[in-house]
Amino acid sequence: MNHRILVAGLSMLMLPCLLHAQGRGGRGGGGGGAAATGQASAPVDLTGYWVSLVTEDWRWRMVTPKKGDFPSIPLNAAGQALATAWDPAKDEAAGDQCKSYGAGNVMRLPARFHVSWADANTLKVEVDNGTQTRLFHFGVEPASPIAQNPADAKNWQGNSAATWEGAGGRGAARTGDLKVVTTGARPGYLQKNGVPYSANAVFTEYFHRFDDADGSSLLVVTTLTEDPMYLQQPHIRSSHYKKLPDATGWKPEPCTAR
């Protein structure tokens, strides 16, 4: 099966689920009893090395777009004003080269991603492009106090609360998605050419693994961005990845503003 068609179709199927889950605000997992750790209750294995499959928005992701080029992002007047005033030299002077590598755009980067368990309740996602580290915390509520991420001194990645959604209970197949709600991220860019999000933005992500019959594995991350300060409406986009056999090609590089 053509992977590009497959992941695009899977992304569309996931959108109604994402919006429904936003409305009900439910938590994943099976039945009652003592709470299991995030690692022990994982219905799917997301660990390992993954690489971006840039199957959409190529000209906004693989190269830095020109100032003012953001047709697919529903910016309001305030957001458009900031985006059209984008000046990468000012970001460099302020030491803010990582503004497009924060929680609102890090999963859109053309990059490799290493997923591992930092501990039984913390899933870690390392990104070689920009040398970023995300920590997904199980057993906490969104917007609750979360320990500082030592690898993210400027808090570009915010505070991420994780749950398993749709996991099968006893006697059922273990399947489901990872839901991550991120708040409190440092203001950054949804796109490298200065498309802004504020410190009050909320990012809700669903990580869905798909294993093909030929033995390959794909990952689809569907992200809902809510930011009334700069967006006219919530913004949804999906990003796709392919599982890699090992760390070959892993090459951490610093953020760039241009």
N, C-alpha and C positions, 0 to 999 in steps of 0.2 A: 504494500500500500504506500502511496506517496505521502511522505511525512509532512510535507507542507500542507496538503489538503487535510490530513488527519488532525494536526494540531489546531488549524484554523477552525475546523468543525467542532472540535472539543471545546475550544474557547467560547464559541457561541452557545454551546449547550450549558456551560457553566454560569453564564451571566444571569439567567433567571434564578438559579440557586443562590447566587451571591446576594441579589436584591432581596430574595425571600428571607435569607438568613439575617440580613440587616434589619428587616422588619421585626423578626421574632426575637433576635438577640439571644438565641439559645446557645448552650454550651455543648460540646461534643462529649463522646464517651459512652460507655455502656450503662449497666444498672448500678444499684446502690452498693453500699459496703465501703470499706476503707479505700481512700483515694490512692490510686496508683501513681507512680511518677510519670512524667511525660514520656520518658524513654520506654518504660515498661508497658505503657498503654498504647504505644505507637501502632496504628493499624497498617502503616506502610513504612518502608525504609527510604528515607530521603538522603541518607549519608553518601559520601563519595564526591567525585569530581564531576562537574557539569560545565558545558560550554553553551553560550548564547547561540540560538538559531535566529538570525535577524531576518525574519520572513515578512515583516511589515515595517513601514516607516523607516526604510533604509536611509533615505537622505537626511533624516533628522537624528539618526543614531550613529551611523558609521562615520559621518563627518560633522563638523560644527556648522549648524545652519547660519545663514545670514541673519543679522538683526531684523526683527519683525516677522520672521518666517515661522508662524505657529498656527496654521489654519485649523488643526484638529483639536485644539485645546480651548475650551469655552471660557476665556478670560473675561472678567468684567472690566469696567473702565479703569479702575485702579490697577488691575493686573496688567492691562495693555500699556498703561503709562509707564509702569516699571520695566516691562519687557522691552519696550521700544527705547528706553534709556539705558539699556544694558551696556556696560563698559568693562570688559575683562581686565583692563589695566588697573581699574580701581579695586577689583577683587584681588588681583595680585598684590597690590600695595597694602591691602588690609590683611593679607595672609589667608584669604578665603578662596583659594583655588579649588576647594572641594565642594563648592556650592551645588554643583550638578552631580555630585556623588553621594548625596544624602539619601535619606529614607524614601523621598518622593521619586527618585530616578535611578537609584543604584541597581535595581533589578533590570533596568532597560539598557544598561551598559553592554557594549560588545566586550565580553569578559569571560573569564573562567571563574567558577564558584566552587568552593570546597565546603561541604556541609559535614559537620561532626557534632558529637555530644560533648559539650564542655563539662557538664555534670548531668546527673539523672533528670534534672528539671530545666536544663538550659541547652537549647539547640544553637549551635554557632554556625554562621555563614560568613566565610572569608571570601573576599573579592580581590582578584589580582589587579584589575584595572582601577587605580586609585588607592590600592592597599587599604581597603575598608573591612571592618568587622562588625557584623550584626549579631546580637544576642536575643534569642526568643525565649522568654521566661514562661514556663508552665506553672500553674497554681497561683497566679496573681490575676487581679482584675485589671482591665484596661484603665489607664490614667492613674493607677495606684503607684505609690512610691516604689521605685525599682533601683537596685544597687547600680552605682556608676559602672559603665563599661570602660575598663581600663585601656582598651585599645581605641577608644573614641573620645579623646579628651575634649573636643569641641562639641560633642553630642550631635553630630550630623545624623546619626542613625536613630536618635530618640529612644523612647522606652517602649518595648514590644512585648505584649502579652499574648501568649499562644495557647490554643486549644485544638483538640482533634475533633473534627466535625464528621458526622455520619458514620462513626465507627460501629461495626457490627457487635452485637452483644454475645452472650454465651450461646454456643451452638450455631452462630452465624459466621460467615466469612469475615475475616478481618480486612476491612477496606474503609477508606475514608480520606479526607483531605485535612491538611494543616491550615488552620485559620490563625492569622496574625493581625492584631490591631496595634498600630503604632501611633503614639502621641508624643508631644513634647520635643519634637525634633527641632534643631536649630533651623531658622529660615533658610531655604535653599531654592533650587531650580528644578522644575519638572522637565526641563529640556535645557541643553547646554547653552543656548543663546539667551539666557536670562529670563525664561518664563518662570515667574515666582510662585512659591508657596510660603505661607506664613508659619509662625511658631504655633498657631492654633490648628493647623491642618491635621486631619485624621486620615490615616491610610489603613484600609482593610484589605488584606491579601489572602487569597486562597491558593495553596500549593497542591496541585493534583498530578500524581505520577501515573503514567500510562506505559505498560509493558507490551511491546509488540510481539507478534508470533515469531519474528526472526531473531528474538533475543535482545533486541535493542530496547532502550528505555528513554522515554521522553518526559519532560516536566513542563507543565503549564502553570504560570503564576498569573492569576487575574487580580487586578488591583483597582479598588475603588478609592478615589481621592475626594475628600470633602474639605472645602476651604472657602467659606462664604466671603472671606476677606478679599480673595482674588479671583474666585471662580463664580460664574453665573449659575452653575449647577454642578452636581457631583460628576466626576469624570472617571470613566472606566476604560482600561486598556489591558491587554494580555501580552505576556512575554513568554517565549518558548526556549527550551534548553534540551540538549542531548547528553545522556550519560556517557562519561569517558571511562576507560578501563583503569586509568591511573593518573598520576600527576604530570605526565608528559605535557610540555607546553606551558606549565604554570610559570608565570613571570610577573611578580609584583612590580608595579610601576607607580610613581607618585601621581597625584591629581594634577590636572592642567586646567587653566581657566579659558584657554582658547581652543 
